[in-house]
Amino acid sequence: MSDLNRPVISCQQVSRYYDDGESVIKVLQGIDLSVHAGERVAIVGNSGSGKSTFLQLLGGLDIPTEGEVFVTGQSLQKMNETQKSQLRNQSLGFVYQFHHLLPEFTALENVAMPLLIRNQDSNKALKHAKDWLAAVGLQDRLHHKPGMLSGGERQRAALARALVTTPRCVLADEPTGNLDRHNAEQVQKLISTLSKEFGVSFVVVTHDHNWAKTLDKGYELLDGTLRLLF
């Protein structure tokens, strides 16, 4: 399969079971998914349906009980932890419901952090971080620490941090779940704009069905299985 046709991220017959000592809890069962370049995919489902667990499997932060996950055509199951960490840093971005910005660092320093972890030259890392903060509308907040930013600004900074490494795909777990309607809509529009402009794929776990309907594909996690909605 050529690189143009190969999914950015995919999984085949992925299941995740937990043994609590008395019984086996089947959270996910036999899930298949393929996400291509620039595609925006929503995953909805009730609380406890396994959405966050599924996102962790796609990002290599958890290991499936059965099945296989591929990022840019590479099997995560055939990698050690160091290799998976390198692949995550190169090809994936992560955004969570809570921004997870480091409180002692400025927005600029927080966004540059993934590049500094790569041992990139600090001046180049900060320049790239500055460009991404401008892309999310925070060019006037470069030197503000998270405590000085609004909730919407913190989440936009978290989005810039996820994108600063030029990932192929961003995995977003309820990225607007902690925001009011106005700020949520701003972040949602920004995700769509950046996805189209830079060709970045997004896999978004959300409770917001209205937002989900505006994305390219929508799936529902129900009883451990993934069902295509649209």
N, C-alpha and C positions, 0 to 999 in steps of 0.2 A: 504493500500500500504506500502511495506517495505521501510526502509530508503534508501536501495540500489537502488530501482526503483523510488523513489520519486524525482521529479525535484528539483534542487537546488533553482531555481527561475522560476516562471511561472506566467502567467496571463490568465484570462478567460473573453472574451467578454468585453475587456477594451475599453472605449471611453473617449475622453476628449473634451468637448465643452467649448467655451468662449462666454459670452454674452457681446457685446460691447455697449449695450444700444439700438441699432437699429436693430441688427440681431444677430443670433447665429452662431458662427464660429465653424464648426466641424473639429477639427484638427486630431483626431484619432477616428476610428469607428470600434467597434466590433473585437478587436485584440486578438488573441490567440497566446501564445508562451510558450514553455517549454524548459528549458536549464538544462542538466544533468551534473553530476560531471565531471570535466575535459574537458568539451565541449567548443570549441571556436566558437563563433557565430558572424558573421558580419551583420551589418544593414547599407545599403546604401540608398541613396535617394537624391533628389535635395535639395538645401538650402530652408528652410521654409517648408519642408515636414513633420516636427514633430518629427524628430529623437531624438533631445535633450529632447523634452517634454516626449517622450516615455521612455527614460532612467531615467528621473526624477521620473516618475511613478513607474518604476521597483525598484528604490531605496527608495521609500517612501518619496521623497522630494516634491512630488505633489500628489494630490488626484484625482483619476479618477471620471469623472461624472457618469459613469456607469461601472459595471464590478468589478473584484476583482484581486488583486495581492498577490501572495504567495511567501514568502522567507523561505526556508527550511520547507515547508509545513504549515507555519503559515500565516494566513491572515492579511495583513497590515491594512485592513479596520476595523478589530476588536481590534486594538491597539490604545492606546493614544500616544501622542507625545513622552513621556518619554520611553515607551516601544519600539516604533519604533527606537528611537535613540540608545537604548541598542542593538537592533537587528542589526542595521547597523554597530555598532562598533564591534559586535561579528562575523557577517556573511558576510559582504559586504566590498569591497574596492572600491575606486573611483579614477579615473585618468582623468584629463581634458586636453584640448588643451594647456592651460597655466598652468604651474606647481603648482601655488598657494602655493609655499613654503614661509614660514615666513622669511623675509629678515634679521631680527635681530638674527636669530638662525643658528647654523651650520647645515650641512647636517645630522650629527648624531643626533642632538637635534630634527630636523624636523621629521626625520623618527621615532624617539622614541615617538613623541608626542601622537599618538593614544593610546599607551600603558600607558603613564603617565595619560591620561584622564581616563583610567580604574582604576587608583590608583595602578598600578603595581609598585613594588619596583623599584626605579630609576636605581639601578645597573643592575638588570635583564633586564629592558627595554632598557638600553643603550647597553648591550651585545647583545640582540636580534636585535636591530637596526644595530649594527656593522656587524652582520652576514648577514643581508639582503643587506646592502650596498656592502659587499664583493660579494654577489650573483649577483649583477647587475654591478660589475666591478668598484666600487668606493671605494675600500679599502684604496686608497691613498688620498681620498678627504673627510675624516671623519670630519675634523675640518674647512673645507672651508664653508663660507657662500654662499648663492645662487648667490650673485653678483660676486663671484670668480669662478663660474662654467660656463661651456659652455652650450648652449641650450640643447644639447643632454644629458649632465651630469645632468642638472636640471631635465629633464624629467625622467631619470633613477632613480634619487633620489625620485621623485614623485611616481614612480612605486614601489620602495622599501617601501615607506610609506604606499602605498595601501595594500601591502602584509604582513606588519609586524604583523598584528593582526591574521594572518593565516585565511583569509576569505575563504568562500566557493565559492564566485564569485566576480569578479572585473568588475565594469561597467566603461567603458572607452569611453569618448566622444572626438573624433578626437585626440587621444593621440599623433599622429605624424603630425598633421596638421600644426604645427608651426615650423617644422624642415626641414632642407635641406634633399635631397635624401639620402645621406650617413648616417646621424644620424637617419633618419626615418627608414631605413632598419635595423639599429642596434637595435632600440627599438622594431621593429616588430619581429625580430628573437628572441630577449630576451623574449618577451611575450610568444611566442610559446614554447620556451625552459622551462620557468618557469611553464607554464601551464601543460606541460607533466611531469615535474619532481615532482611537488607538487600536481597535481590533481586539480588545481584551474580552475574553469570555467571563461571564459571571454565573455562579451557581448560588442562588439566594434562597435561604430558608426564611420564610415569613408567615405571619398570621394574617397579613393584609391581602385579602383575596382581590381587592380592587387593583392594587399594585401588580399582583401576580398576573392579572389578565392583560396588562400592558406589555409584558415581556414576551419573548419569542416562543417559549414553550412552558407549559405548566404541568407539574406532576403532583399527585397526592400520595402521601405515605399512609396506608391504612392496613391494620392487621399485619404489619411487617412486610408488606409488599408495596411496590411502586406502581402507580397507575397513571397513565397519560390522560390529562384532562383536556389539553388543547395543544 
